[in-house]
Amino acid sequence: MTETAREPARLRMSADGKLQVPENVVLPYIEGDGTGIDIWPAARLVFDAACARNGKRVEWLEVLAGEKAFKETGSWLPEETVQAFTDYLVGIKGPLTTPVGGGIRSLNVALRQILDLYVCLRPVRWFDGVPSPVKHPELVDMVIFRENTEDVYAGLEVQAFTKDAVDLAAFLRERFGWTIGADAGIGVKPISESGSKRLIRAALNYALSHGRKSVTLVHKGNIQKFTEGAFRRWGYDLVKEEFGDRAVSWEDCGGEPGERLLVKDAIADITFQQALTRPSEFDVIATMNLNGDYLSDALAAQVGGIGIAPGGNINYVTGHGLFEATHGTAPKYAGLDRVNPGSVILSGVMMFEYLGWQEVADDIVRALERTIADRVVTYDFARLMDGATEVKCSEFASAIVDRL
Ligand code: NAP
């Protein structure tokens, strides 16, 4: 390897849509507010050690968002930060405070929308030793593809008692004959064919490339026929249009897909029941924004992992990816070196997998598994486990590095 080849370089997207990843890559990160100052250094220690073991290196480039950005620049989300994520394609972030009463609804939502990160990816699995409220958490091994840009989260709503609400209600009454109470706020739920298909396409491609057995389309199509029902139909259309040789719907194979990937669907409410009672029947899940929001937290709780659940927001077409801790800033613990850095560490694992650095990702997961199996854990797990050794946030990271 020449010196030049080892110089830090940017990720690039090739003309045929593949990420070009140098061995020494520059990646932007947002430390995060509150406990960000605890979990980010801990996670970075683990990332750097795992990369070094595998001949890789990340040149971390700090960019600002949230309270730290507001204090230093007067902006919650400076233009340079958005530009850095745009230019460097992939990055990672800690939790951010949602400014109350500010112009931005949520910094996380803003970043997802600006970069058109249409997939919210949430893998849910159990780590041996993690306290769980169910008898067989080991049966949960699902990957949720949640649509990130449409549905009620698009933020298309008007407040009750405003002129906008009165005008919209009048239009809906005149044009459609719908009666909406004068004291109602009104929200709009767009679900498009292109938005549904690109999300489901990503889920199918992921399932195929990761050797998964099925993709379940989760929806409320029995009630909301033209939005959630259409999502289901467009999903099955896509299977026929683009994946006919590699995937097949339940209806077309009677549940016997042979070598092909099985695509099925389930109503959202039943999914919550069955994911609890028959978790092994679910594998990859593709769903709209609100269903996915509820489902990912419910499933994370099932494996005891709500404090360590990782997440990623991805646009597979442009290559942009922003990986993030899924919990909030937990301000009462900020600076105490106490909280669990597992969520941001596992988000880093997802990021390394996305970069194709599978060996780095696997090393971290193995070391994390060993650390938890040795019952070396932070306070949140220690309070639920017998015979645990409670360690600080930084000590937990060192324990993982020791087991790499
Ligand atoms: P939170 O920060 O997630 O904290 C709620 C509770 O979750 C904590 O009190 C703690 O429980 C537990 N927890 C959170 N992080 C943990 C960790 N790393 N290790 C162990 N336990 C952890 O939720 P919040 O108090 O509702 O929100 C605080 C701020 O975060 C708000 O400004 C909110 O907008 C923001 N937020 C940001 C994101 C994001 O950036 N992705 C997500 C959610 C919320 P115990 O006290 O029981 O130990």
Residues whose N, C-alpha, C, O or C-beta is under 5 A from the ligand:
A	BS01	NAP	G94 P95 L96 T97 T98 N108 G307 A325 T326 H327 G328 T329 A330 V339 N340 D380
